[in-house]
């Protein structure tokens, strides 16, 4: 499965008093990369809601923080599907700076029926492009 990368600049608002990226913001970077990956494949999340009645939600997250990212650095955030089932996708994601790994995570995403908030099959068109 193909890896997708998205550049992210560290803004002042992303950091703590020491100028280091606050740990929870890595989850935001991961989310942006997954959203941009879908967009790059031709799927806007508002379209998926309107046309397929689906939303994607995070089921679980496992993150390893290896080195700090700092204010104003240019980061590379990657997303790669490493496993898929009928209703969920598991992503391996990384944040690096100048090819040095800073943070890595495994994030499981579940496709839900937007009204019932119950698991729903991932639209075939998405699976075909992701795998």
Helices and strands as residue ranges (DSSP letters): E 3-9, G 12-14, H 25-40, H 45-52, E 54-65, E 74-84, E 88-97, E 100-113, H 124-130
